Amino acid sequence: QVQFVESGGGLVQFGGSLRLSCTASGFPFSIASMSWYRQAPGKARELVARINARGEDRNYADSVKGRFTISRDNAKNTVYLQMNSLKLDDTAVYYCNQGWTTPTDSWGRGTQVTVSA
């Protein structure tokens, strides 16, 4: 059973930083691309960042480029999202999932990130 457990969210002031973690299970993590998504209230879920299996290739949404960094630890089945210079528009529930272009149908509970002025 594919599972994702996200953590690390919270309330942070504008310009602050957070580091999100996602531990995955139920599939061979070390050969899977991984992605972070987010969903803000009233908006569709959007892809934020993705990383290939060996961590050599990374992509970012234009809105977070230069501020967010995705990384992974295959020994821990964990993918991270370092978020710096946070903006009000970064407020959302953040999710991770397997895959480069198409996520699985399994979604975790996500972790809430709230940026305050």
C-alpha beads as a LAMMPS data file, in Angstrom:
LAMMPS data file: protein, C-alpha beads

117 atoms
116 bonds

1 atom types
1 bond types

-500.0 500.0 xlo xhi
-500.0 500.0 ylo yhi
-500.0 500.0 zlo zhi

Masses

1 110.0

Atoms # bond

1 1 1 0.000 0.000 0.000
2 1 1 1.467 3.300 -1.109
3 1 1 1.574 5.838 1.705
4 1 1 2.917 9.340 2.172
5 1 1 3.311 11.102 5.519
6 1 1 4.064 14.818 5.318
7 1 1 5.299 16.927 8.222
8 1 1 7.066 20.157 9.066
9 1 1 4.401 22.695 8.248
10 1 1 3.321 25.485 10.540
11 1 1 2.744 29.188 10.942
12 1 1 5.608 31.390 9.771
13 1 1 6.031 35.090 9.163
14 1 1 6.511 36.594 5.737
15 1 1 10.125 36.083 4.690
16 1 1 10.637 33.143 7.006
17 1 1 11.650 29.566 6.312
18 1 1 10.309 26.073 6.809
19 1 1 11.555 22.606 5.954
20 1 1 8.964 20.029 5.001
21 1 1 9.532 16.283 5.120
22 1 1 7.667 13.419 3.494
23 1 1 8.271 9.789 4.319
24 1 1 6.989 7.311 1.757
25 1 1 6.325 3.589 1.841
26 1 1 4.787 0.821 -0.247
27 1 1 6.938 1.193 -3.343
28 1 1 10.655 1.166 -4.244
29 1 1 11.455 4.715 -3.203
30 1 1 15.052 4.745 -4.414
31 1 1 14.047 4.280 -8.058
32 1 1 11.056 6.629 -8.027
33 1 1 10.859 10.282 -8.930
34 1 1 9.172 12.315 -6.215
35 1 1 7.213 15.541 -6.294
36 1 1 5.802 18.161 -3.947
37 1 1 2.380 19.651 -4.630
38 1 1 0.344 22.282 -2.846
39 1 1 -3.277 23.303 -2.711
40 1 1 -4.393 26.699 -1.532
41 1 1 -7.984 27.376 -0.441
42 1 1 -10.294 27.546 -3.444
43 1 1 -7.552 26.640 -5.879
44 1 1 -6.525 23.514 -7.734
45 1 1 -3.613 21.425 -6.562
46 1 1 -0.398 22.507 -8.286
47 1 1 3.023 20.998 -8.777
48 1 1 5.687 22.832 -6.786
49 1 1 8.872 20.818 -7.277
50 1 1 10.070 17.433 -8.429
51 1 1 13.230 15.394 -8.201
52 1 1 14.353 12.302 -10.057
53 1 1 15.336 9.057 -8.362
54 1 1 19.013 9.840 -7.909
55 1 1 18.507 13.492 -7.108
56 1 1 20.349 14.669 -10.195
57 1 1 17.456 16.417 -11.914
58 1 1 15.145 18.904 -10.207
59 1 1 12.356 21.100 -11.525
60 1 1 10.489 23.953 -9.852
61 1 1 7.366 25.945 -10.510
62 1 1 8.221 29.479 -11.595
63 1 1 6.523 30.842 -8.492
64 1 1 9.000 29.135 -6.147
65 1 1 12.155 29.044 -8.238
66 1 1 15.133 30.408 -6.339
67 1 1 13.324 30.150 -2.987
68 1 1 12.492 26.445 -2.596
69 1 1 14.850 23.475 -2.773
70 1 1 13.782 19.861 -3.117
71 1 1 16.068 17.075 -1.922
72 1 1 15.847 13.444 -0.917
73 1 1 17.443 10.794 1.268
74 1 1 16.897 7.387 -0.309
75 1 1 18.214 5.608 2.777
76 1 1 15.337 7.131 4.771
77 1 1 12.650 6.987 2.059
78 1 1 12.209 10.694 2.618
79 1 1 11.908 13.724 0.386
80 1 1 12.340 17.274 1.682
81 1 1 11.274 20.739 0.652
82 1 1 13.305 23.631 2.022
83 1 1 11.261 26.800 1.706
84 1 1 12.916 30.179 2.147
85 1 1 11.721 33.755 1.692
86 1 1 8.152 32.626 2.183
87 1 1 5.367 34.767 0.767
88 1 1 1.683 35.045 1.628
89 1 1 0.861 33.192 -1.618
90 1 1 2.792 30.159 -0.362
91 1 1 0.028 29.499 2.163
92 1 1 -1.392 26.087 1.277
93 1 1 -1.526 22.435 2.239
94 1 1 1.591 20.730 0.922
95 1 1 1.609 17.128 -0.286
96 1 1 4.212 14.797 -1.703
97 1 1 3.654 12.038 -4.215
98 1 1 5.511 9.619 -6.418
99 1 1 6.196 10.361 -10.045
100 1 1 7.602 12.989 -12.401
101 1 1 4.518 13.908 -14.449
102 1 1 1.619 11.908 -13.073
103 1 1 1.087 11.393 -9.346
104 1 1 -0.408 8.222 -7.897
105 1 1 -3.989 8.168 -6.676
106 1 1 -2.730 7.861 -3.103
107 1 1 -2.401 11.119 -1.199
108 1 1 -1.354 11.746 2.362
109 1 1 -2.983 14.217 4.723
110 1 1 -0.550 16.908 3.753
111 1 1 0.998 19.516 6.001
112 1 1 -0.415 23.012 6.400
113 1 1 1.845 25.973 5.731
114 1 1 0.507 29.369 6.727
115 1 1 2.469 32.531 6.017
116 1 1 1.438 35.603 7.989
117 1 1 2.108 39.246 7.231

Bonds

1 1 1 2
2 1 2 3
3 1 3 4
4 1 4 5
5 1 5 6
6 1 6 7
7 1 7 8
8 1 8 9
9 1 9 10
10 1 10 11
11 1 11 12
12 1 12 13
13 1 13 14
14 1 14 15
15 1 15 16
16 1 16 17
17 1 17 18
18 1 18 19
19 1 19 20
20 1 20 21
21 1 21 22
22 1 22 23
23 1 23 24
24 1 24 25
25 1 25 26
26 1 26 27
27 1 27 28
28 1 28 29
29 1 29 30
30 1 30 31
31 1 31 32
32 1 32 33
33 1 33 34
34 1 34 35
35 1 35 36
36 1 36 37
37 1 37 38
38 1 38 39
39 1 39 40
40 1 40 41
41 1 41 42
42 1 42 43
43 1 43 44
44 1 44 45
45 1 45 46
46 1 46 47
47 1 47 48
48 1 48 49
49 1 49 50
50 1 50 51
51 1 51 52
52 1 52 53
53 1 53 54
54 1 54 55
55 1 55 56
56 1 56 57
57 1 57 58
58 1 58 59
59 1 59 60
60 1 60 61
61 1 61 62
62 1 62 63
63 1 63 64
64 1 64 65
65 1 65 66
66 1 66 67
67 1 67 68
68 1 68 69
69 1 69 70
70 1 70 71
71 1 71 72
72 1 72 73
73 1 73 74
74 1 74 75
75 1 75 76
76 1 76 77
77 1 77 78
78 1 78 79
79 1 79 80
80 1 80 81
81 1 81 82
82 1 82 83
83 1 83 84
84 1 84 85
85 1 85 86
86 1 86 87
87 1 87 88
88 1 88 89
89 1 89 90
90 1 90 91
91 1 91 92
92 1 92 93
93 1 93 94
94 1 94 95
95 1 95 96
96 1 96 97
97 1 97 98
98 1 98 99
99 1 99 100
100 1 100 101
101 1 101 102
102 1 102 103
103 1 103 104
104 1 104 105
105 1 105 106
106 1 106 107
107 1 107 108
108 1 108 109
109 1 109 110
110 1 110 111
111 1 111 112
112 1 112 113
113 1 113 114
114 1 114 115
115 1 115 116
116 1 116 117
